[in-house]
Amino acid sequence: MEKVKIKKVRSTINRPKRQKDTMIALGLNKMNSTVEVELTPQIKGMINKVNHLISVENVK
């Protein structure tokens, strides 16, 4: 499976609860926190929902 590195670059203050919950589910709590996850269809969906709050890059 392909892996991606996700970094939180914008705050979740004044965002809908659904977006806040998605960020927590991805493991991104604090600003500039980074996680490396496998790119499954579920993760792709979460990335699409909060793509304005994160940056994504491929990992080899």
C-alpha positions in Angstrom: 0.0 0.0 0.0 1.1 3.5 -0.7 1.9 5.7 2.3 1.3 9.5 2.7 2.5 12.0 5.2 -0.3 14.4 6.5 0.5 17.6 8.3 -1.9 20.0 10.0 -1.3 23.5 8.7 -4.5 25.4 9.6 -6.4 25.6 12.9 -9.8 23.9 13.5 -11.1 26.8 15.6 -14.5 27.9 14.3 -14.8 24.8 12.1 -17.8 22.4 12.1 -17.7 19.6 14.6 -17.5 17.1 11.8 -14.3 18.5 10.5 -12.8 18.6 14.0 -13.7 15.0 14.5 -12.1 14.1 11.2 -8.9 15.7 12.2 -8.8 13.8 15.5 -9.5 10.6 13.6 -6.5 11.3 11.4 -4.4 11.8 14.5 -3.8 15.5 14.0 -4.4 17.3 17.3 -1.9 20.1 17.5 -0.7 22.6 14.9 2.1 21.3 12.7 1.6 17.7 13.9 2.4 15.1 11.3 1.3 11.5 10.8 2.3 8.9 8.3 -0.6 6.6 7.2 -1.4 4.0 4.5 -3.6 5.5 1.8 -6.8 3.5 2.0 -10.2 4.6 0.6 -11.3 5.6 4.1 -8.2 7.8 4.6 -8.7 9.3 1.1 -12.2 10.3 2.0 -11.1 12.0 5.3 -8.3 13.8 3.4 -10.9 15.2 0.9 -13.1 16.4 3.7 -10.4 18.5 5.4 -8.0 19.2 2.5 -8.2 22.9 3.2 -6.7 22.3 6.7 -3.8 19.9 5.9 -1.0 19.3 3.5 -0.3 15.9 2.0 2.8 14.4 0.5 3.7 10.9 -0.8 6.2 8.8 1.1 8.2 6.1 -0.6 
